[in-house]
Amino acid sequence: MSAFRIEGGHRLKGEIEVQGAKNEALQILCATLLTPEEVVIKNIPDILDINNLISLLQDIGVKVKSLGGGTYSFRANEINMDYLNTADFFKKSASLRGSVMLVGPLVARFGYAIIPKPGGDKIGRRRLDTHFEGIQKLGAEFFYNADKQQYEISRKELKGCYMLLDEASVTGTANIVMTAVLAKGKTTIYNAACEPYLQQLCKMLNAMGAKISGIGSNLLHIEGVETLNGCTHTILPDMIEVGSFIGLAAMTGSEITIKNTAYDELGIIPQSFSRLGIKMERRGDDIFIPQQDSYTIESFIDGSIMTIADAPWPGLTPDLLSVLLVVATKAKGSVLIHQKMFESRLFFVDKLIDMGAQIILCDPHRATVIGLGDQFKLRPARMSSPDIRAGIALLIAALCADGVSIIENISQIDRGYQDIDKRLRALGAKIERI
């Protein structure tokens, strides 16, 4: 099993490009099943989760061609539905949580889908009720096969309807939208997710001939169509990478320019890092982070302790709380990090405490960080990455620590970050894959 060996304590400098957005790509790739015509997708990140999904699409029968530079063409005109009943499909789809978004397109176009209980990060329960209830309301029938531990979904006819989602689930909304575009009549989805990546999916579907209005709001209206055609779509830069690189620059006291960030799509992310005292400058679509020897956490107007919490868009994405938490350990002041969505995502703080960080884990959802400023140096450590986002947070901590750290189970980091070791070495980081 591969690991990273990191010699921390070095300042970095230079420019770093942001990869295509993983969370958008997972949705967009599944949507290619909705048409028999060619779909060209640009800026696809070369990361483990995406490559595994592309491989799974090929196994189902999608014709995939690499056109170079992160651009691929997909054509789903000869799908092998029998493959869904194989042990190979079960194994591959069970290991990839994004495979749940195959359900909507398969049911909408072919009338049938099978999905095992999905895998992915070990960050707590990630229920599928929103996905399933929404698709059921459109006319699909679900059956859970306990012996095979898989869901079997079928439909005779899909009909549009009104639905109020019990949570603004991004992947749940995406799955329902991909089902509804080929349903008869009008579908209205209230409390829909409205993240930029969901907006991108809706724009792509409209380019394919769908009729979706209300994009960017939590109230979507979808007029079903008979068929969809091909299109060309470009994936946004990954906002989680942008936030990770802001945190990296601050923790290591480095001067870094983050290139091509799609700044207008970042929402509250820059503001959230500014609350920790991190300075940054927008330069067109780039973000310049100057060298800072120290940064001070703000407090609220009434003087109370700063609280940073995740929330549905346009609130702060939960995927960046791990990075914000580790960055706070080197700041001056205190902050409460409140992770509302997943009950296991903050457990990685034990590793930071072993490195000398002053953190109180209040409960599975809340951690108080007492930042000690530039007088404090993290100790190097040997640790294992429990999930993608905790993994990058630990990597940032190791780059800041005074000595050599080892991070194991880096396949978790590779699932979300393309060639992260190579890109960091280009900035002057002392990191190698062993």
C-alpha positions as CSV (number, residue, x, y, z in Angstrom):
1,M,0.0,0.0,0.0
2,S,1.4,3.4,-1.0
3,A,2.1,6.2,1.5
4,F,3.4,9.8,1.4
5,R,6.6,10.7,3.1
6,I,6.5,14.4,3.8
7,E,9.3,16.6,5.2
8,G,7.5,19.6,6.6
9,G,8.5,23.0,7.7
10,H,9.3,24.4,4.2
11,R,7.7,27.5,2.6
12,L,6.2,26.9,-0.8
13,K,6.0,29.3,-3.8
14,G,4.5,29.4,-7.2
15,E,1.4,28.8,-9.2
16,I,-0.9,25.8,-9.0
17,E,-3.8,24.9,-11.4
18,V,-7.1,23.6,-10.1
19,Q,-8.4,20.3,-11.5
20,G,-11.9,19.7,-12.7
21,A,-14.5,19.3,-10.1
22,K,-14.9,15.7,-8.9
23,N,-18.4,16.2,-7.5
24,E,-19.7,17.7,-10.8
25,A,-17.9,15.0,-12.9
26,L,-19.7,12.2,-11.1
27,Q,-23.1,13.6,-12.0
28,I,-22.1,14.6,-15.5
29,L,-20.7,11.2,-16.4
30,C,-23.8,9.4,-15.2
31,A,-25.9,11.8,-17.4
32,T,-24.2,10.5,-20.5
33,L,-26.5,7.4,-20.2
34,L,-29.5,9.6,-21.0
35,T,-28.9,9.7,-24.8
36,P,-27.6,7.4,-27.5
37,E,-25.8,10.3,-29.1
38,E,-22.2,11.4,-28.5
39,V,-21.5,13.6,-25.4
40,V,-18.1,15.3,-25.1
41,I,-17.0,16.3,-21.6
42,K,-14.0,18.6,-21.0
43,N,-11.8,19.2,-17.9
44,I,-12.4,15.7,-16.4
45,P,-10.1,15.2,-13.5
46,D,-7.7,12.2,-13.6
47,I,-8.5,10.8,-10.2
48,L,-9.4,7.4,-8.8
49,D,-13.2,7.9,-8.3
50,I,-13.7,9.4,-11.7
51,N,-11.5,6.8,-13.5
52,N,-13.4,4.0,-11.7
53,L,-16.8,5.5,-12.8
54,I,-15.6,5.8,-16.4
55,S,-14.4,2.1,-16.3
56,L,-17.8,1.1,-14.9
57,L,-19.6,3.0,-17.8
58,Q,-17.4,1.2,-20.3
59,D,-18.4,-2.2,-18.7
60,I,-22.0,-1.3,-19.1
61,G,-21.4,-0.7,-22.8
62,V,-20.7,3.1,-23.1
63,K,-18.2,3.8,-25.8
64,V,-15.5,6.0,-24.3
65,K,-12.7,7.8,-26.1
66,S,-10.0,9.9,-24.6
67,L,-9.5,13.0,-26.7
68,G,-6.5,14.3,-24.6
69,G,-6.2,17.0,-22.1
70,G,-8.9,15.7,-19.8
71,T,-11.5,15.6,-22.7
72,Y,-13.5,12.5,-23.3
73,S,-16.3,11.5,-25.6
74,F,-19.1,9.1,-24.4
75,R,-21.7,7.3,-26.5
76,A,-24.3,5.1,-24.8
77,N,-26.0,3.6,-27.9
78,E,-25.4,0.0,-27.1
79,I,-25.9,-0.6,-23.4
80,N,-25.6,-4.1,-22.0
81,M,-28.3,-4.2,-19.2
82,D,-27.4,-7.8,-18.5
83,Y,-24.1,-6.7,-17.0
84,L,-26.0,-5.2,-14.1
85,N,-26.7,-8.7,-12.8
86,T,-23.1,-9.7,-12.7
87,A,-20.8,-10.1,-9.7
88,D,-18.3,-7.8,-11.4
89,F,-20.9,-4.9,-11.5
90,F,-21.8,-5.5,-7.9
91,K,-18.2,-5.3,-6.8
92,K,-17.3,-2.2,-8.8
93,S,-20.4,-0.2,-8.0
94,A,-20.4,-1.1,-4.3
95,S,-16.9,0.4,-3.9
96,L,-17.9,3.7,-5.6
97,R,-20.6,5.9,-3.9
98,G,-21.1,8.0,-7.0
99,S,-22.5,4.9,-8.8
100,V,-25.9,5.6,-7.0
101,M,-26.4,8.3,-9.6
102,L,-26.6,5.7,-12.3
103,V,-30.1,4.8,-11.1
104,G,-31.9,7.9,-12.4
105,P,-30.5,7.7,-16.0
106,L,-30.9,3.9,-16.3
107,V,-34.5,3.9,-15.0
108,A,-35.4,6.9,-17.1
109,R,-34.1,5.6,-20.4
110,F,-34.1,1.8,-20.0
111,G,-36.7,1.2,-17.3
112,Y,-34.5,-0.8,-14.9
113,A,-31.5,-0.4,-12.6
114,I,-29.7,-2.4,-9.9
115,I,-27.5,-0.8,-7.3
116,P,-25.7,-2.4,-4.3
117,K,-25.6,-0.6,-1.0
118,P,-23.0,2.1,-2.0
119,G,-19.5,2.4,-0.5
120,G,-17.2,5.4,-0.3
121,D,-15.9,7.5,2.6
122,K,-16.1,6.2,6.2
123,I,-17.6,9.5,7.5
124,G,-20.9,8.3,8.8
125,R,-24.4,7.4,7.5
126,R,-25.2,8.7,4.1
127,R,-28.8,7.7,3.5
128,L,-30.4,7.2,0.1
129,D,-34.0,8.0,1.1
130,T,-34.1,11.3,-0.8
131,H,-32.9,9.6,-4.0
132,F,-35.3,6.7,-3.7
133,E,-38.4,8.5,-2.5
134,G,-38.1,11.1,-5.3
135,I,-37.7,8.5,-8.1
136,Q,-40.6,6.5,-6.6
137,K,-42.9,9.5,-6.8
138,L,-42.1,9.6,-10.5
139,G,-43.4,6.1,-10.9
140,A,-40.5,3.7,-10.2
141,E,-40.8,0.7,-7.9
142,F,-38.0,-0.3,-5.5
143,F,-37.3,-3.7,-4.1
144,Y,-34.4,-4.4,-1.6
145,N,-33.0,-7.9,-2.2
146,A,-31.6,-8.7,1.3
147,D,-29.8,-11.9,0.1
148,K,-27.8,-10.0,-2.6
149,Q,-27.7,-6.7,-0.6
150,Q,-28.8,-4.7,-3.6
151,Y,-31.7,-2.4,-4.6
152,E,-33.6,-3.4,-7.7
153,I,-35.6,-0.6,-9.4
154,S,-38.0,-0.8,-12.3
155,R,-40.7,1.3,-13.9
156,K,-43.5,1.0,-16.5
157,E,-44.1,4.6,-17.0
158,L,-42.6,7.8,-15.4
159,K,-45.0,10.7,-14.8
160,G,-44.1,14.1,-13.6
161,C,-45.3,15.3,-10.2
162,Y,-44.8,17.8,-7.4
163,M,-42.3,16.8,-4.6
164,L,-40.9,18.5,-1.5
165,L,-37.5,16.9,-0.7
166,D,-36.9,16.1,2.9
167,E,-33.3,17.4,2.6
168,A,-31.5,19.4,-0.1
169,S,-29.3,16.5,-1.1
170,V,-27.0,17.3,-4.0
171,T,-26.7,13.8,-5.4
172,G,-30.4,13.1,-4.5
173,T,-31.5,16.1,-6.5
174,A,-29.2,15.2,-9.4
175,N,-30.6,11.6,-9.5
176,I,-34.2,12.9,-9.4
177,V,-33.6,15.5,-12.1
178,M,-32.0,12.9,-14.4
179,T,-35.0,10.8,-14.0
180,A,-37.6,13.6,-14.4
181,V,-36.2,14.9,-17.7
182,L,-37.6,11.8,-19.5
183,A,-40.8,11.5,-17.5
184,K,-44.1,12.5,-19.0
185,G,-45.5,15.9,-17.9
186,K,-44.2,18.4,-15.5
187,T,-42.1,17.8,-12.4
188,T,-41.7,20.4,-9.7
189,I,-38.9,19.8,-7.1
190,Y,-39.0,22.0,-4.0
191,N,-36.1,22.2,-1.5
192,A,-33.8,21.1,-4.4
193,A,-30.1,21.5,-4.0
194,C,-28.7,24.5,-5.9
195,E,-24.9,24.0,-5.7
196,P,-23.0,25.2,-8.8
197,Y,-22.3,21.6,-9.7
198,L,-26.1,20.8,-9.8
199,Q,-26.6,24.0,-11.8
200,Q,-24.0,22.7,-14.2
201,L,-25.8,19.4,-14.6
202,C,-29.1,21.2,-15.3
203,K,-27.4,23.4,-17.9
204,M,-25.9,20.4,-19.6
205,L,-29.3,18.6,-19.7
206,N,-30.9,21.7,-21.2
207,A,-28.1,21.7,-23.9
208,M,-29.2,18.1,-24.6
209,G,-32.8,19.2,-25.1
210,A,-34.2,19.0,-21.6
211,K,-36.6,21.7,-20.3
212,I,-35.5,22.7,-16.8
213,S,-36.2,26.1,-15.3
214,G,-35.4,27.6,-11.9
215,I,-31.7,26.7,-12.2
216,G,-29.8,28.2,-9.3
217,S,-32.8,28.2,-6.9
218,N,-34.3,25.5,-4.7
219,L,-37.4,25.3,-6.8
220,L,-36.9,23.4,-10.1
221,H,-39.5,23.0,-12.8
222,I,-38.9,20.2,-15.4
223,E,-41.0,19.6,-18.5
224,G,-40.4,16.0,-19.6
225,V,-39.2,15.3,-23.2
226,E,-39.2,12.2,-25.3
227,T,-35.5,12.0,-26.0
228,L,-32.2,13.8,-25.4
229,N,-29.4,14.6,-27.9
230,G,-25.7,14.9,-27.5
231,C,-23.7,18.0,-26.4
232,T,-20.4,19.4,-25.4
233,H,-19.9,20.3,-21.7
234,T,-17.0,21.8,-19.7
235,I,-16.6,20.9,-16.0
236,L,-16.0,23.7,-13.5
237,P,-12.8,23.9,-11.5
238,D,-13.0,22.0,-8.1
239,M,-14.0,24.4,-5.4
240,I,-12.8,22.0,-2.7
241,E,-9.3,22.1,-4.2
242,V,-9.4,25.9,-4.2
243,G,-10.2,25.9,-0.5
244,S,-7.5,23.2,0.2
245,F,-4.9,25.3,-1.6
246,I,-5.9,28.5,0.3
247,G,-5.4,26.5,3.6
248,L,-2.1,25.0,2.4
249,A,-0.7,28.5,1.7
250,A,-1.8,29.8,5.1
251,M,-0.5,26.8,7.1
252,T,2.9,26.9,5.5
253,G,3.3,30.7,5.3
254,S,3.7,30.5,1.6
255,E,3.1,32.8,-1.4
256,I,0.9,30.9,-3.8
257,T,-1.3,31.8,-6.8
258,I,-4.2,29.5,-7.4
259,K,-5.0,29.6,-11.1
260,N,-8.4,29.5,-12.9
261,T,-10.7,29.2,-9.9
262,A,-14.0,30.2,-11.4
263,Y,-14.1,32.7,-8.5
264,D,-17.7,33.7,-9.0
265,E,-18.8,30.1,-8.3
266,L,-17.0,29.8,-5.0
267,G,-19.7,31.4,-2.9
268,I,-18.9,31.8,0.7
269,I,-15.6,29.8,0.6
270,P,-13.1,32.8,0.4
271,Q,-15.0,34.6,3.1
272,S,-14.9,31.6,5.4
273,F,-11.0,31.5,5.2
274,S,-10.9,35.2,5.6
275,R,-12.7,34.7,9.0
276,L,-9.6,32.8,10.1
277,G,-7.4,35.9,9.2
278,I,-6.1,34.6,5.9
279,K,-5.4,37.3,3.4
280,M,-6.1,36.8,-0.3
281,E,-6.4,38.9,-3.4
282,R,-8.6,38.2,-6.4
283,R,-6.8,38.7,-9.7
284,G,-9.3,38.0,-12.4
285,D,-10.2,34.4,-12.0
286,D,-7.0,33.7,-10.0
287,I,-6.5,33.9,-6.2
288,F,-3.2,35.3,-4.9
289,I,-2.3,34.3,-1.3
290,P,0.6,36.4,0.1
291,Q,3.1,35.0,2.5
292,Q,1.8,35.4,6.0
293,D,3.8,34.6,9.1
294,S,0.6,34.7,11.3
295,Y,-3.1,35.1,11.0
296,T,-5.8,35.9,13.6
297,I,-9.3,34.4,13.9
298,E,-12.0,36.9,13.9
299,S,-14.7,37.0,16.6
300,F,-18.4,37.9,16.1
301,I,-19.5,41.5,16.6
302,D,-20.6,40.8,20.1
303,G,-17.2,39.3,20.9
304,S,-18.4,35.7,21.1
305,I,-16.2,32.9,19.7
306,M,-16.2,32.4,15.9
307,T,-18.3,29.5,14.7
308,I,-17.8,28.0,11.3
309,A,-20.5,25.5,10.2
310,D,-21.6,23.7,7.1
311,A,-24.9,24.4,5.4
312,P,-26.7,23.7,2.1
313,W,-25.6,26.0,-0.7
314,P,-25.1,28.9,-0.7
315,G,-23.8,28.0,2.8
316,L,-20.4,26.5,3.4
317,T,-19.8,23.0,1.8
318,P,-19.1,20.4,4.5
319,D,-16.2,19.1,2.3
320,L,-14.0,22.0,3.5
321,L,-14.5,21.8,7.2
322,S,-11.6,19.4,7.7
323,V,-9.3,21.9,6.0
324,L,-10.6,24.9,7.9
325,L,-10.2,23.0,11.2
326,V,-6.5,22.1,10.5
327,V,-5.8,25.7,9.4
328,A,-7.2,27.0,12.6
329,T,-4.6,25.2,14.7
330,K,-2.0,27.6,13.5
331,A,-4.1,30.7,13.8
332,K,-4.3,33.1,16.8
333,G,-7.5,32.7,18.6
334,S,-10.3,30.1,19.0
335,V,-13.0,28.8,16.7
336,L,-15.8,26.3,17.0
337,I,-16.1,24.0,13.9
338,H,-19.6,22.5,13.6
339,Q,-19.9,19.7,11.1
340,K,-23.7,19.1,11.0
341,M,-24.0,16.6,8.2
342,F,-21.8,13.6,9.0
343,E,-21.3,12.2,12.5
344,S,-17.8,10.7,11.9
345,R,-16.0,13.3,9.9
346,L,-14.3,15.0,12.8
347,F,-12.8,11.9,14.4
348,F,-9.6,12.5,12.5
349,V,-8.8,15.3,15.0
350,D,-7.2,12.7,17.3
351,K,-4.3,12.6,14.8
352,L,-4.0,16.4,15.0
353,I,-4.0,16.2,18.8
354,D,-1.2,13.7,18.6
355,M,0.7,16.3,16.5
356,G,0.3,18.8,19.3
357,A,-2.8,20.7,18.2
358,Q,-5.0,22.2,20.9
359,I,-8.5,20.8,20.0
360,I,-11.4,19.8,22.1
361,L,-13.7,17.3,20.4
362,C,-17.0,18.3,22.0
363,D,-19.1,15.6,20.3
364,P,-19.1,13.8,16.9
365,H,-20.3,17.1,15.3
366,R,-18.4,19.8,17.1
367,A,-14.8,20.6,17.8
368,T,-13.3,23.7,19.4
369,V,-9.8,24.7,18.1
370,I,-7.5,26.8,20.3
371,G,-5.1,28.3,17.8
372,L,-1.7,29.1,19.2
373,G,-0.4,31.2,16.3
374,D,3.2,31.3,15.0
375,Q,4.6,30.3,18.4
376,F,3.2,26.8,17.8
377,K,4.7,24.1,15.6
378,L,3.0,20.8,14.8
379,R,5.0,17.6,15.5
380,P,5.5,15.1,12.7
381,A,3.6,11.9,12.9
382,R,2.8,8.6,11.2
383,M,-0.9,8.5,10.4
384,S,-3.5,7.0,8.0
385,S,-6.0,8.9,5.8
386,P,-9.6,7.9,6.8
387,D,-11.3,9.7,3.9
388,I,-10.6,12.2,1.1
389,R,-11.1,15.4,2.9
390,A,-9.5,14.4,6.2
391,G,-6.6,13.1,4.1
392,I,-5.9,16.4,2.5
393,A,-6.2,18.1,5.9
394,L,-3.6,15.8,7.4
395,L,-1.4,16.3,4.3
396,I,-1.5,20.1,4.9
397,A,-0.7,19.5,8.6
398,A,2.3,17.3,7.7
399,L,3.6,20.0,5.3
400,C,3.5,22.5,8.2
401,A,5.0,20.1,10.8
402,D,8.6,20.4,11.9
403,G,10.0,17.1,10.7
404,V,9.2,14.0,8.6
405,S,5.6,12.6,8.6
406,I,4.2,9.5,7.0
407,I,0.6,9.3,5.7
408,E,-0.7,5.9,4.8
409,N,-3.8,4.8,3.0
410,I,-3.3,7.6,0.4
411,S,-5.6,5.9,-2.1
412,Q,-8.3,7.9,-0.2
413,I,-6.5,11.2,-1.2
414,D,-6.0,9.9,-4.7
415,R,-9.7,9.5,-5.0
416,G,-10.2,13.2,-5.0
417,Y,-6.9,15.0,-5.8
418,Q,-5.1,14.5,-9.1
419,D,-1.3,14.0,-8.9
420,I,-1.2,16.0,-5.7
421,D,2.3,15.0,-4.8
422,K,3.6,16.1,-8.3
423,R,1.8,19.4,-8.1
424,L,3.0,20.2,-4.6
425,R,6.6,19.3,-5.5
426,A,6.3,21.9,-8.3
427,L,5.7,24.5,-5.5
428,G,8.8,23.3,-3.6
429,A,7.2,20.8,-1.2
430,K,9.3,17.9,0.1
431,I,6.9,15.0,-0.6
432,E,7.4,11.6,-2.1
433,R,5.2,8.6,-2.7
434,I,6.7,5.4,-1.1
